[in-house]
Amino acid sequence: MWKNRNFLLLMFGLGVSSTGLWVGIIGNLEFLQKNVESSFLQALIILAGFLVGIFLAPMAGRIIDRSNKKKILIYAGFARCAAIFFMYLAIASNHVWWMVVYTLVIGISGTFSQPAMQTMLPLIVKKEELLDANGINMNIFTGSRIVGTALGGVMLVSMSLFSLYTVTLISYIILLISTLFIHVEEKPKEFNKNDKKESFFRTLGELYPMVKKQQKVVYGIFLLLPAYLFLSGFNLMVIEISDLQHNPGIKGILYTTEGVCVFIGTFLSKRFFRDNPKLSYMLAITFIIATAHTSLFLAHLPAMSVVSFGLFGLAAGTLFPVVTTIFQTDVPSDYHGRFFSIKGMVDNIIFQILMLLTGLFLDTIGLEKMVIGFGITSFIIASLILLQYQVRGKQQRKKVALTK
């Protein structure tokens, strides 16, 4: 895989652009803090890109399935670069509306680029190397998040916002150039001009019968829910723990611990799930995530909060590459674009709802009660999946016994 030119180009571009993305996110927060007093309006502006992605996801999925993935990534790359100029206008004029346009363009490009990249990986990497590729992908994004946020923080102190977004623009240009040198052979898809207009429910109706037949895909979707419960409130919980311990420095420790443990988790995923991703192991990982969430009721103890975030990073680093590999291998390639687009759309909706719930619960019942409630919910989800898996296993064994 390390001799695979296409894979190296894609990962290099992803690493550079992801670092630039996180530098830009730091810039977004700084600009909003200076120009928008209302926290609610700040949240709406940040969510604008997610919202437009939700509406475009069905159309994006169908276009990705019909079209050349490389061309989609190139067009999305041009859109990202163009978006930075809207941010330049926002900074020069101190008009938030230009930032709204910037956020919308970034959201639209992400709606196309993220599913396209996930559908391209199986085209440039051998099937037996997909788990390694997804692990590397996750490690690069995690590392980029750590480096990008740290770099953005340093740059805010010593440089202007113009300079900060220029770094982001350069990173997007590097991604675009690396994409141009990728060579992927794709069979042209048949296009029927009489196809009905894309919609969420129509696309879901096409995907549901196919997904229902792939039990690993179904289990994988539900096994991610406990991780989403933790991830959606990640930043809010870090802030709350920092206030609880009266220690601003704990934020960096928690982020770093989680990131390092993600790296270790991806290594474990390659060791234990390369040949056969057993559901029993994946369920064990989900129970670890639930345990990590519940254990945060002791977050007033610095060592315990670090252990909790470390456990989550370890489990998430193991689970996500495995589940993504299952999606890429068990979902037919003709449906990849629609599947990953709809999944991304649903993920965004779930994340926003859970993030709002996290903020609400932190304000009303407090961190301790909230993490116990979320942890118990995760245990219930994992237990129901385990119960259904055992029932299904018994039914299959009975069928085998009857055929003998």
C-alpha positions in Angstrom: 0.0 0.0 0.0 2.9 2.4 0.7 4.0 1.9 -2.9 0.5 2.9 -4.1 1.0 6.3 -5.7 -2.7 7.2 -5.8 -3.2 6.4 -2.1 -0.1 8.4 -1.1 -1.3 11.4 -3.1 -4.8 11.2 -1.6 -3.5 10.9 2.0 -0.9 13.6 1.6 -3.6 16.0 0.2 -6.0 15.0 3.0 -3.4 15.6 5.7 -2.4 19.0 4.5 -6.0 20.2 3.8 -7.3 18.8 7.1 -4.6 20.7 9.0 -5.7 23.9 7.1 -9.3 23.1 7.8 -8.7 23.1 11.5 -6.6 26.3 11.3 -9.6 27.8 9.5 -12.0 26.6 12.2 -10.0 28.5 14.8 -10.2 31.6 12.6 -14.0 31.1 12.3 -14.4 31.1 16.0 -12.2 34.2 16.4 -14.1 36.1 13.7 -17.5 35.2 15.2 -16.4 36.1 18.7 -15.4 39.6 17.5 -18.5 40.2 15.3 -21.4 38.3 16.8 -22.4 38.6 20.5 -25.2 36.1 20.5 -24.1 32.5 21.1 -27.2 31.3 19.4 -26.5 33.3 16.2 -22.9 32.0 16.3 -24.2 28.4 16.5 -26.6 29.1 13.6 -23.8 30.5 11.4 -21.6 27.5 12.2 -24.5 25.1 11.4 -25.4 26.7 8.1 -22.9 24.5 6.2 -24.3 21.4 7.8 -27.9 22.4 7.0 -27.2 22.9 3.3 -25.4 19.6 3.2 -28.5 17.9 4.6 -30.7 19.1 1.7 -28.1 18.4 -1.0 -27.0 14.9 0.3 -29.5 12.8 -1.8 -28.6 14.6 -5.0 -24.9 14.5 -4.2 -25.0 10.8 -3.6 -26.6 10.1 -7.0 -24.2 12.4 -8.8 -21.2 10.7 -7.1 -22.5 7.2 -8.1 -23.0 8.3 -11.8 -19.9 10.5 -12.2 -16.1 10.3 -12.1 -15.0 10.5 -8.5 -11.8 12.4 -9.3 -13.7 15.1 -11.2 -16.0 15.6 -8.2 -13.0 16.0 -5.9 -11.5 18.5 -8.2 -14.7 20.6 -8.5 -15.1 20.4 -4.7 -11.5 21.5 -4.3 -12.0 24.6 -6.5 -15.1 25.4 -4.5 -13.1 25.3 -1.2 -10.5 27.6 -2.6 -13.2 30.1 -3.9 -14.8 30.0 -0.4 -11.7 31.5 1.2 -12.1 34.7 -0.9 -15.6 35.2 0.6 -13.9 35.0 4.0 -11.4 37.6 2.9 -14.4 39.9 2.1 -15.9 39.2 5.5 -12.7 40.1 7.3 -12.2 43.3 5.2 -15.7 44.5 5.7 -16.6 43.0 9.1 -19.8 41.8 7.5 -21.0 38.4 8.9 -23.1 37.7 5.8 -19.9 37.1 3.8 -19.0 34.5 6.3 -22.4 32.9 5.9 -21.7 32.6 2.2 -18.2 31.1 3.0 -19.8 28.6 5.3 -22.4 27.6 2.7 -19.8 27.0 0.0 -17.6 25.0 2.4 -20.7 22.9 3.4 -21.6 22.3 -0.3 -18.1 21.2 -1.2 -17.9 18.9 1.8 -21.3 17.3 0.9 -19.7 16.1 -2.4 -16.0 15.6 -1.4 -16.3 13.5 1.7 -18.5 10.7 0.2 -16.5 10.9 -3.0 -13.3 10.3 -1.1 -14.8 7.3 0.7 -16.0 5.8 -2.5 -12.7 6.4 -4.2 -10.7 4.5 -1.6 -12.0 1.0 -2.7 -11.0 2.0 -6.2 -7.4 2.7 -5.5 -6.7 0.3 -2.6 -7.0 -3.5 -2.6 -9.8 -5.0 -0.6 -7.5 -6.7 1.9 -5.8 -3.3 2.5 -8.9 -1.3 3.1 -8.8 -1.6 6.9 -5.2 -0.3 6.9 -6.2 2.5 4.6 -9.2 3.6 6.8 -7.0 3.4 9.9 -4.4 5.6 8.2 -7.1 8.0 7.1 -8.4 8.3 10.6 -4.9 8.8 12.1 -4.1 11.5 9.6 -7.4 13.4 10.4 -6.7 13.0 14.1 -3.2 14.2 13.8 -4.3 17.1 11.6 -6.8 18.1 14.2 -4.2 18.3 16.9 -1.6 20.1 14.7 -4.2 22.4 13.1 -5.8 23.6 16.3 -2.4 24.2 17.9 -1.1 26.0 14.9 -4.3 28.1 14.6 -4.0 29.1 18.3 -0.3 30.2 17.8 -1.1 32.1 14.6 -3.9 34.0 16.2 -1.5 35.5 18.7 1.2 36.5 16.2 -0.6 36.9 12.8 -3.7 38.5 11.3 -6.9 36.6 10.3 -5.9 37.3 6.7 -2.7 35.4 7.1 -4.5 32.6 8.9 -7.0 32.0 6.1 -4.1 32.3 3.6 -2.6 29.2 5.2 -5.9 27.5 4.9 -6.1 28.5 1.2 -2.6 27.2 0.5 -3.5 23.8 2.1 -6.7 23.6 -0.1 -4.6 24.4 -3.2 -2.1 21.6 -2.3 -5.0 19.1 -1.9 -6.3 20.2 -5.3 -2.9 19.8 -7.0 -2.4 16.3 -5.4 -5.9 15.3 -6.6 -5.0 16.3 -10.2 -2.2 13.7 -10.2 -4.4 10.8 -9.1 -5.2 8.3 -11.8 -8.2 6.1 -11.3 -9.9 3.9 -13.9 -13.7 4.0 -13.6 -16.3 2.3 -15.8 -18.8 4.9 -17.1 -22.2 4.6 -15.4 -25.4 4.5 -17.4 -27.4 7.7 -17.1 -31.1 7.7 -17.5 -32.5 11.2 -18.2 -36.0 10.0 -17.2 -34.9 9.3 -13.6 -37.1 11.0 -11.0 -35.9 13.9 -9.0 -33.6 12.9 -6.1 -35.0 13.2 -2.6 -34.1 11.9 0.8 -37.1 9.5 1.0 -36.6 8.2 -2.6 -32.9 7.6 -2.1 -33.6 6.0 1.3 -36.2 3.7 -0.4 -33.5 2.5 -2.8 -30.9 1.9 -0.1 -33.1 0.2 2.5 -33.7 -3.1 0.8 -30.0 -3.4 -0.1 -28.8 -2.4 3.4 -31.3 -4.7 5.1 -29.7 -7.7 3.4 -26.2 -6.8 4.7 -26.4 -7.6 8.4 -22.9 -6.4 9.2 -23.8 -3.0 7.7 -26.9 -2.8 9.9 -25.0 -3.7 13.0 -22.2 -1.3 12.1 -24.7 1.6 11.8 -26.2 1.0 15.3 -22.8 0.3 16.9 -21.7 3.8 16.0 -24.5 5.4 18.1 -22.7 5.2 21.5 -19.6 6.8 19.9 -21.8 9.6 18.5 -23.2 10.2 22.0 -19.7 10.9 23.3 -18.4 12.7 20.2 -21.3 15.1 19.8 -20.6 16.7 23.2 -16.8 16.3 23.1 -15.9 20.0 23.1 -18.7 21.0 25.5 -17.6 18.3 28.0 -13.9 19.4 27.8 -14.9 23.0 28.6 -17.2 21.8 31.4 -14.4 19.5 32.9 -12.0 22.4 32.7 -14.4 24.6 34.7 -15.1 21.8 37.1 -11.4 21.2 37.9 -10.6 25.0 37.7 -7.8 24.0 35.4 -7.6 25.5 31.9 -4.6 23.3 31.1 -6.7 20.1 31.3 -8.2 20.9 27.9 -5.0 20.3 26.0 -4.2 17.2 28.1 -7.6 15.7 27.3 -7.4 16.4 23.5 -3.9 15.0 23.3 -4.7 11.9 25.3 -7.7 11.2 23.2 -5.7 11.8 20.0 -2.8 9.5 21.0 -5.2 6.8 22.0 -6.9 7.0 18.7 -3.5 6.2 17.0 -3.1 3.2 19.3 -6.7 2.1 18.5 -6.2 2.1 14.8 -3.1 -0.1 15.3 -5.2 -2.6 17.3 -7.9 -2.6 14.6 -5.4 -3.8 12.1 -4.1 -6.5 14.5 -7.5 -7.9 15.5 -9.9 -7.1 12.7 -7.8 -7.5 9.5 -9.2 -11.0 8.5 -12.6 -11.1 10.1 -14.3 -8.2 11.9 -16.1 -10.3 14.5 -19.2 -8.6 15.9 -18.5 -9.9 19.4 -15.3 -7.9 19.4 -17.0 -4.8 18.1 -19.7 -5.1 20.7 -17.0 -5.2 23.4 -15.5 -2.0 22.0 -19.0 -0.4 22.2 -19.3 -1.4 25.8 -15.9 0.2 26.5 -17.2 3.5 24.9 -20.3 3.3 27.2 -17.9 2.7 30.2 -15.8 5.7 29.2 -18.8 7.9 29.1 -20.3 6.7 32.4 -16.9 7.0 34.2 -16.9 10.8 33.5 -19.1 11.2 36.6 -15.7 11.2 38.3 -14.5 13.9 36.0 -13.7 16.2 39.0 -10.6 13.9 39.5 -8.0 14.9 36.9 -6.6 11.4 36.5 -10.0 9.9 36.0 -11.0 12.4 33.3 -7.8 11.6 31.4 -8.5 7.8 31.7 -12.0 8.3 30.4 -11.0 10.2 27.4 -8.1 7.8 26.8 -10.5 4.8 26.9 -12.8 6.5 24.4 -10.0 7.4 22.0 -8.7 3.8 22.2 -12.2 2.4 21.4 -13.1 4.9 18.8 -9.8 4.5 17.0 -10.5 0.7 16.8 -14.2 0.9 15.9 -14.4 3.6 13.2 -11.9 2.1 10.7 -13.5 -1.3 11.0 -17.0 -0.1 10.5 -16.0 2.1 7.6 -14.3 -0.9 6.0 -17.5 -2.9 6.4 -19.5 -0.2 4.7 -17.0 0.0 1.8 -16.8 -3.8 1.2 -20.4 -5.0 2.0 -22.3 -2.1 0.4 -22.3 -2.7 -3.4 -20.0 -0.2 -5.2 -22.9 1.1 -7.4 -24.6 2.4 -4.2 -21.5 3.9 -2.4 -22.1 7.5 -3.3 -25.8 7.4 -2.2 -25.0 5.4 0.9 -22.2 7.6 2.2 -24.0 10.8 1.3 -27.2 9.8 3.2 -25.1 8.4 6.0 -23.2 11.8 6.2 -26.5 13.6 6.2 -28.0 11.5 9.0 -24.8 11.7 10.9 -24.9 15.6 10.8 -28.5 15.6 12.0 -27.7 13.2 14.9 -24.7 15.2 15.8 -26.5 18.5 15.9 -29.4 17.1 18.0 -27.1 15.4 20.4 -24.9 18.5 20.7 -27.9 20.6 21.5 -29.1 18.0 24.1 -25.6 18.0 25.6 -25.6 21.8 26.0 -29.2 21.7 27.5 -28.3 18.9 30.0 -25.1 20.6 31.1 -27.1 23.8 31.8 -29.9 22.0 33.6 -28.8 18.7 35.3 -25.1 19.0 35.2 -22.2 16.9 33.9 -22.4 14.1 36.4 -26.1 13.2 35.8 -25.8 13.8 32.1 -22.8 11.4 31.5 -24.6 8.7 33.7 -27.7 9.1 31.5 -25.8 9.0 28.3 -23.7 6.1 29.5 -26.7 4.0 30.5 -28.3 4.8 27.1 -25.1 3.5 25.4 -25.2 0.3 27.5 -28.8 -0.2 26.5 -28.1 0.2 22.8 -25.2 -2.2 23.0 -27.2 -4.7 25.0 -30.1 -4.6 22.5 -27.7 -5.2 19.6 -26.1 -8.1 21.5 -29.5 -9.6 22.3 -30.7 -9.4 18.7 -27.4 -10.9 17.5 -27.8 -13.9 19.9 -31.4 -14.4 18.8 -30.4 -14.3 15.2 -27.5 -16.7 15.8 -29.9 -19.2 17.5 -32.3 -19.0 14.5 -29.5 -19.6 12.0 -28.3 -22.6 14.0 -31.8 -24.1 14.1 -32.1 -23.7 10.3 -28.7 -25.4 9.8 -29.8 -28.3 12.2 -33.1 -28.7 10.2 -31.3 -28.9 6.9 -29.1 -31.8 8.1 
